Amino acid sequence: MSRDARRRRALTAAAVALPLVGAAFAVTGTAQATDRHTVAGTRPTWALSAADRGKTDSNQRLDAKIWLAGRDPKGLDAYASAVSTPGSPQYGKYLTPQQFDQRFGVSAQQVSAVTSWVRSTGLYVDLAGSNGHYLHVTGHLNTATKAFGTEFRNYSAQGKVVRAPESNISVPDSLASSVLTVTGLDTGSHLRTHDDALPPPEPNYNVAEPCGQYWNQKVANDKPTAYGKHQSRAICGYLPQKLRGAYGSTASGLTGKGATVAIVDAYAAPKMEQVSNQFANKYNSPAFAKGQYREVLPATFDMVDECGAAGWYGEEALDVTAVHDLAPKANVVYVAAQNCSDGLDDALAKIVDNHLADIVSNSWGDLSEHYSDAMTAAEESIFKQGAIEGIGFYFSTGDCGYEVPNTPCQARYGDAQSTHRQTDMPASDPWVTAVGGTTLAVGASNNYKFEATWNVQYDSLAANGKSWTYPPPGQYPNTYSAGGGGGTSDLFTQPGYQRGVVPRSLSTNLPNGTTAKQPMRTIPDISAVADSGTGIRYPEWNQRSDGSFGYTESRVGGTSLACPVIAGLQALAQQAQGRQPIGFANPAIYLRSGKHLFHDVTDTPLGRDPVAYVRTNYTDPYAATGPLLYILVTSGNKGIPKQDALTATPGYDRGTGVGSPTAAYLRSFR
C-alpha cells in the first residue's frame, strides 16, 4: 500500500492555483506609504473577497516567522546556478556553511535591525526558537495589525474558516533589503498541538500469498486471463539484491562509500537501526556498520494527532531501507521534523546549516501548487543554500498521477476537494529534483527486464471467479487506483536545464488544457520503482497481528519509495565522481539525457500487450484474516483518457522524466 495519505503535511488550508511567477522571489518596492515597502506574496491567494467571512478576533495569538534575505540575494541566485551547472567555471566549487554565511548569510546588523523593529511594535521575538534563516515572532493580532500594516479577517477555504491578512503586509522601508518574506500569518499553516509523547506503532500491513520474488516467477493460472493470457502474480516486495541488479548498483561495483544521505520525515520510528540490521542479516545483505546510521532529533514533537504521527514511522522505515538497499556503504542520517508542517522546513534548514549530508531524500509533499509565494520564497532560500554547499534535494512527485479530481485515488491518498489537475509541491520547484514512479520487472538473476509508467487501474475478480468485474483494464475513473505524479507547472517557468530536452508541446500544455505563452517547468525529472504491487520488502517495529509489538515485514510502494531509491543511486554516482558531491543534480541529469544512460521508460515496454499482474490481498491485511481478494492490476496508462494520463513515450515525458538510471549513468560521473 502507498503511504501518501499518511505523509502529507498541511501547510495551507486551501488548494488553489497561484499567480504565474518565476523561480525566485523577492520583496517588491510597492509602497503603502512613503516609509513602507510591501512584502509580496504574504496575502494567500485564497483570501478572496468572495470568501470573506468577517473580522477575526483581534486577541488571537500570532505565531509567525520573518525570513531574512541575507547579504546578497541576487548574488546567491547567480552562484547557486553557476556552481550547479556543468561547464561553468564555478561548477563544483562549493562553499562550506561557514563560507556561505560570510558571503551570503544573514548579517548581525540585519538580525539586530529586524529584531529592534519587531520589539518596538510590541511583538515578541523568540531568539531561542529562531535560526539563521528566520526570526520567530509571537504576539496578538491587534499588535500585528499595526506592525504589518494590514487587517486580519476570516475566510472560507475548503470547508473551513481560517484567518489570513487582508492584504500583503508591509515593513519599514529601512528593512526592505533585510526581510525576504513572512510565513505563519494565516491559520491554515498553524494547526498545532503541544503533545511531546509519540504514539505506539500502527498494526503491520501483511502481504498475502501467493506472490513472487521476481517477475513472472509465479503465474496466476487459476485466475481468468487478461489480454489473451494468464498474468504474472504480484511481487512480495523486491529484496535488496533485486534492486541493485536492476539499477546497475551490482554491475557498477559501487557501494556509496564516502557519501552521506539524509532522510527527512516527521517524528521518529522506534528501533530503526535494530530492525534494519535484523532485516539485512535475514536476507544476506550488508548491515549498518557502527556509526554508519545516526538520527538527529528535535527536542520536542508537536501536532501528533493532526499529523497522524505513527503513520510516519513506516515512511522513515521504507526510506532508510531503500537508501541502504541501493547504497549499502553510504552513511545515512535521519533528520526528524517535530511535526508535519513547518517542522519539515526546519529540518531542511538544519541540514544546510550544518552540512549534515550531500543528498537529501524527501518522501513527502503538498497535494498541489497551492503554496503562497511567501512559503515558496522561504523554502527556495534553503534549496539555493544547499546548491551552493553541494547539497541536492530530492522530492517525491505524489501517488495520484496528475491529481485528477473525483477519482478514488484523490479520495484515498490525495486532496479530495481538488478541483483541477495539478502538480505537487515542492517537487515542481525548479531547485529540487522531482522523482516519479514506474512499474519495475526484475528477472530471476536480478536482471532488469523492463519498466512501465506507474499509472494503474484495479479490476476485481468477479463474484463467479471466472472473469474480472469489468473488461480489463477496468472502468475509468472508478477503477483508477494510483500513479506517479507529474505534469506541467502552473507556477514556475521552465528552468534553463530543461531547454532543448523537454518538448515544447509538453512544457506549454497546462493542466487545464490551455496553452501557456512560455514554456513552464515540467516534472518528474527522473523516476524509479514505485508500484505498490512490486515495491520493496521492508522491515519495521510494528504491532503484529496478535497484538504484540516487534519486528515485522511488509511491502511498500509509491513515489515515497522511488525518491530514496534515486537518492541511494545518486550516492553511488557521487562515489564514482571521487566523493565530490554532485550537489543540485538537475543540470547534470539533463545533460546526460538522450545518451543511452537511462532506461527510456514508456507506457508499452511489451509492445501491444499491456503490463499487468494479479495481486492478492487479505480482506483485513492488518489482522491477516478474511477471504483472499484477487485484483488485476494494469499499468502504463491503459484505459486512462489522454487528458488525464501522464503518458510515457520515447525521450523525455511527463510520466517518467528522462527515465530511470542504469549502470552506465552511474559510471558517467567518473
MOSULDA-V419898 format. One line per field, one symbol per residue. ss: DSSP state (H for helix, E for strand, - for the rest). A space follows every 50 residues. Layout:
# MOSULDA-V419898
ss = ???
This chain:
# MOSULDA-V419898
ss = ---HHHH----------------------------EEE----------HH HEEEE-----EEEEEEEE----HHHHHHHHHHHH------------HHHH HHH----HHHHHHHHHHHHHH--EE-HHH----EEEEEEEHHHHHHHH-- -EEEEEE--EEEEEE----EEEHHH---EEEEE---HHH----------- --E--------E------E------E--E--EE-E--E-HHHHHHH--HH HH-------EEEEEEE-----HHHHHHHHHHH----------EEEE---- ---HHHH---HHHHHHHHHHHHHHHH----EEEEEEE----HHHHHHHHH HHHH----EEEE---E------HHHHHHHHHHHHHHHHH--EEEEE---E -------HHHHH------------E-------EEEEEEEEEE-----EEE EEE-EEEEEEE------E-----------EEEE---EEEEEEE--HHH-- ---HHHH-E-----E----EEEE--EEEE------EEEEEEEE-----EE EEEEEE--HHHHHHHHHHHHHHHHHH---------HHHHHH------EE- -E---------EEEEEE--E----E---EEEEEE---------------- --E---E--EE-HHHHH---
